[in-house]
Amino acid sequence: MRVLRSLAVAVAMIAPALMAQPASAQFFFQSPDLRGAPVTGAEPGMIAQDLPGATPAELRAALVWNLRAALNVAALQCQFAPYLLTVSNYNNLLDDHETELKTSYDTLTKYFVRTAKTKKAGQTALDSYGTRVYSSFSTVGAQLTFCQTAAEIGHAALFTPRGSFGTLASERMREMRNSLKLSRDQQFPWGINPRPITLPSMEARCWKKDTWQSRKCGPQRWGGV
């Protein structure tokens, strides 16, 4: 097989760059569709645990706190992909939605105090609930879908008007929860196992007038094996 050395050199120069460049903020050729209908907080699994007797305002507060926790977990777990901006998005939304986040926390505090026997018991129940909320967003197998989804929702939070973070939580919480389940690429659901590129030797003895010298350097392997 004849292979021009100039072509081989060019490929050797650009191949590492091509293989090293990830798609911006994208882990799949075609991402799984994780969207779902808006929720109120009363749906099973949406706010980590049931809150018996909670009012609509208390359920909305729980949704706000769950979404904040999800984006907080993403800021910690998704730093392997800095281009997702999960850290900066989270820090910025804390400033943008500070008032609503505080109001939601106060509302949740009052719920647990109201439904507990004592104020101390209510605070203990609130602390326990907070731990469950954070734990409910922990994932290993579905880390890619979780991080990508959290990045998209965190970005949306920056363009959500102040006072409407609860609306965003209602509209996107089901999607956030769906991202915790392992999902495959929709374009290539069977998976992709790219083969390394094999390039010919650049030693001078292997070439004569840009033609590969198989007698001196053996068969020329070009491509995948």
C-alpha positions in Angstrom: 0.0 0.0 0.0 1.4 3.4 -0.9 0.9 6.2 1.6 2.3 9.7 1.1 4.4 10.8 4.0 3.2 14.3 3.9 -0.4 13.1 4.4 0.7 10.9 7.3 2.5 13.8 8.9 -0.6 16.0 8.6 -2.8 13.4 10.2 -0.3 12.8 13.0 -0.5 16.5 13.8 -4.2 17.0 13.8 -5.4 13.6 15.2 -4.7 14.3 18.9 -6.5 17.7 18.7 -9.5 16.1 17.1 -9.7 13.3 19.7 -9.1 15.7 22.6 -11.9 18.2 21.9 -15.2 17.5 23.7 -18.5 18.8 22.4 -19.3 22.0 24.3 -21.6 21.2 27.3 -22.7 18.0 25.6 -22.0 14.4 26.4 -24.2 12.7 23.8 -24.7 12.9 20.1 -28.4 13.0 20.8 -29.3 13.6 24.4 -32.2 11.6 26.0 -35.4 13.6 26.4 -35.9 13.9 30.2 -38.6 16.5 30.2 -41.8 16.0 32.1 -45.0 17.7 33.2 -44.9 20.4 35.9 -45.3 19.3 39.5 -46.7 20.8 42.6 -44.5 18.9 45.1 -47.2 16.5 46.1 -46.1 13.9 43.6 -44.1 10.9 45.0 -40.3 11.4 44.9 -40.3 15.0 43.8 -39.3 16.6 47.1 -37.3 13.7 48.6 -40.1 12.7 51.1 -43.8 13.3 51.7 -44.8 16.3 53.9 -48.1 15.3 55.4 -50.5 18.2 55.8 -48.3 20.6 53.9 -50.1 23.6 52.3 -49.5 24.5 48.6 -47.2 27.3 49.7 -45.1 24.8 51.8 -45.0 22.4 48.9 -43.7 25.1 46.7 -41.1 26.0 49.3 -40.0 22.4 49.3 -39.7 22.4 45.5 -37.5 25.6 45.7 -35.3 24.0 48.3 -35.0 20.7 46.4 -33.9 22.5 43.2 -31.5 24.6 45.1 -30.0 21.5 46.6 -29.8 19.7 43.3 -27.9 22.6 41.8 -25.6 22.7 44.8 -24.8 19.0 44.4 -24.1 19.6 40.8 -21.7 22.4 41.6 -19.8 19.9 43.8 -20.0 16.8 41.6 -19.8 18.2 38.1 -16.5 20.1 38.2 -14.9 17.4 36.0 -16.6 19.4 33.2 -15.9 23.0 34.0 -17.5 24.2 30.7 -20.9 23.3 32.2 -20.5 26.3 34.6 -22.3 24.5 37.4 -20.3 26.3 40.0 -20.7 29.9 38.7 -24.3 29.3 37.8 -25.0 28.1 41.4 -23.2 31.0 43.0 -24.9 33.5 40.8 -28.4 32.2 41.4 -27.8 32.4 45.2 -27.5 36.1 44.7 -30.3 36.5 42.1 -32.8 34.5 44.1 -31.6 35.2 47.7 -35.0 36.6 48.9 -37.1 33.7 47.5 -34.6 31.1 48.8 -34.7 32.6 52.3 -38.5 32.8 52.3 -38.8 29.2 51.2 -36.4 28.0 54.0 -38.4 30.0 56.6 -41.6 28.5 55.2 -40.2 25.0 55.5 -39.0 25.7 59.0 -42.5 26.7 60.1 -43.9 23.5 58.5 -41.7 21.3 60.6 -42.2 23.3 63.7 -45.9 23.2 63.1 -46.1 19.5 62.6 -43.7 18.5 65.4 -44.4 18.3 69.1 -41.8 20.9 70.1 -39.7 23.6 68.3 -36.5 21.6 69.0 -38.1 18.5 67.4 -39.2 20.6 64.5 -35.6 21.8 63.9 -34.3 18.2 64.2 -36.9 17.1 61.6 -35.9 20.0 59.3 -32.2 19.0 59.5 -33.1 15.4 58.8 -35.1 16.5 55.8 -32.3 18.6 54.5 -30.0 15.5 54.6 -32.5 13.4 52.7 -32.9 16.1 50.1 -29.1 16.2 49.4 -28.8 12.5 49.4 -31.7 12.1 46.9 -29.6 13.9 44.2 -26.5 11.7 44.6 -25.8 9.6 41.6 -22.8 7.8 40.0 -24.1 5.8 37.0 -26.2 8.7 35.7 -23.7 11.4 36.4 -23.5 12.6 32.8 -27.3 13.1 32.4 -27.5 14.7 35.9 -24.7 17.2 35.3 -25.9 18.1 31.8 -29.4 18.7 33.0 -28.3 20.6 36.1 -26.2 22.8 33.9 -29.1 23.6 31.6 -31.5 24.3 34.6 -28.9 26.3 36.4 -28.4 28.5 33.3 -32.2 28.9 33.0 -32.2 30.0 36.7 -30.0 33.0 35.8 -32.7 34.2 33.4 -35.6 33.5 35.7 -37.2 36.7 37.1 -36.8 37.2 40.8 -39.7 35.7 42.7 -40.2 33.0 40.0 -37.6 30.4 41.1 -40.5 28.4 42.5 -42.1 28.3 39.0 -38.8 27.1 37.5 -38.7 24.4 40.1 -42.2 23.3 39.4 -41.5 23.2 35.6 -38.1 21.4 35.7 -38.1 19.2 38.8 -39.4 16.2 37.0 -36.7 16.6 34.5 -34.2 17.0 37.3 -35.3 13.8 38.9 -35.4 11.9 35.6 -31.8 12.8 35.0 -30.8 10.6 38.0 -31.7 7.5 36.0 -29.1 6.0 33.7 -30.0 7.0 30.1 -28.1 6.1 26.9 -27.3 8.1 23.8 -30.4 8.2 21.6 -28.4 8.4 18.3 -26.2 5.4 19.2 -28.1 3.5 22.0 -25.8 0.4 21.6 -22.8 2.6 22.6 -19.7 3.8 20.9 -16.2 2.3 21.3 -13.9 4.4 19.2 -10.7 2.6 18.0 -7.4 4.4 18.3 -5.8 5.8 15.2 -2.6 4.0 14.1 -0.1 6.1 12.3 2.9 4.9 10.3 6.5 5.4 11.5 8.1 8.7 10.6 11.6 7.2 10.5 13.5 8.2 7.3 14.5 4.6 6.5 10.8 3.7 6.1 10.3 6.2 3.3 11.7 6.7 -0.2 10.3 9.5 -2.2 7.3 9.7 0.0 6.5 6.0 -0.5 6.4 3.5 2.4 9.2 0.9 2.3 7.6 -2.3 3.5 10.8 -4.3 3.0 12.6 -2.2 5.7 9.7 -1.5 8.1 7.2 -4.2 7.5 3.5 -4.0 6.5 2.1 -0.5 6.7 -0.8 -0.4 9.2 -3.0 2.5 8.6 -6.3 3.3 10.4 -7.7 1.4 13.3 -5.5 -1.7 13.9 
